Amino acid sequence: MTLRRALILANFEKAAVRELAAELEPWLTERVDEVRLEGDIRGFSAELESLTVAERAALRPDLVVVLGGDGALLGAVRAFADEPVPTLGINLGHVGFLASTPATRWRDTLERVLAGEGVTEERARLEVEWGAEEDRGARAMALNDVVLQRGSHQGMVRASLWVDGVWVTNYRADGLIVATPSGSTAYSLSAGGPILEPNVDALVVTPICSQGLSNRSIVLDAKGELEVRVEGASGLVTLAIDGQAFHTLQRGDRVRLRRHPKPSRLLALPGLDPYRRLRDRLGWGGEHAPGNGPGVS
């Protein structure tokens, strides 16, 4: 990978992020031609959205380094939704499924990335359209998930799920989550959904506190087009995209989802055990792998 221009996106609300950025910026400046540091990811994304396509292309970096947690990385991915940029997440958050590099290993990982030895994980994204049946004007992109949810003081949402124009089922629930493999370890997991490997070509649909006890998560082929129809609600229904963009839906509105043709490109340390993140983040397996010493039960 030839790197001339690097962009550091950081969540400056965290003191640890500010401290790491003060180390990282001069270190990276010595190794690439141009480095830009932004401490307000949402503000930077809004700035890009106000530019023309040509102006955005002129600012496009060869590498994005994100300092923060998974929320910061999701914001960085949104900033370059049209043309994904190789992105390295350095984790200073609570979980770090997407921001996979520990803060203690940032030098080692970046040295390997700059030497062309970084591993690129292609992560599927969702194209999202919503509005009335005849309205397809509102669009967005999601890396993790798309969620229909009731207001905090509202009654349950009634929604139906369709795949390629075929009715699947109806839901009466607090909400409904459609997650990519990357998003299967986020809200969907908390709601009882399964974990998908990142390279599985599938989507998972998980109801939130469904009134129908037989309603469970469904794993669907990502090549199909999903549609969620708002059949009714006693109040506000919100469409949440990656937990960062929120839109109000009305009865009769439809949310259409399909796999985005361009995946996000996340960078990871070479040789990283693909299951280590799950073990570390979810506390699986105790202290030792089977056969690797004491403590095996």
Secondary structure, DSSP 8 states (H G I E B T S, - for coil): ---SEEEEEE-TTSHHHHHHHHHHHHHHHTTSSEEEEES-HHHHHHHHHTS-HHHHHHH--SEEEEEE-HHHHHHHHHHTSSS---EEEEE-SS--SSS-EEGGGHHHHHHHHHTT--EEEEE--EEEEEESTT---EEEEESSEEEEEE-TTS--EEEEEEETTEEEEEEEESEEEEE-TGGGGTHHHHTT-----TT--EEEEEEES-SSTT---EEEETTS-EEEEEEEESS-EEEEETTTEEEEE-TT-EEEEEE-SS-EEEEE-TT--TTHHHHHHHTTTTTS-TTSSTT--
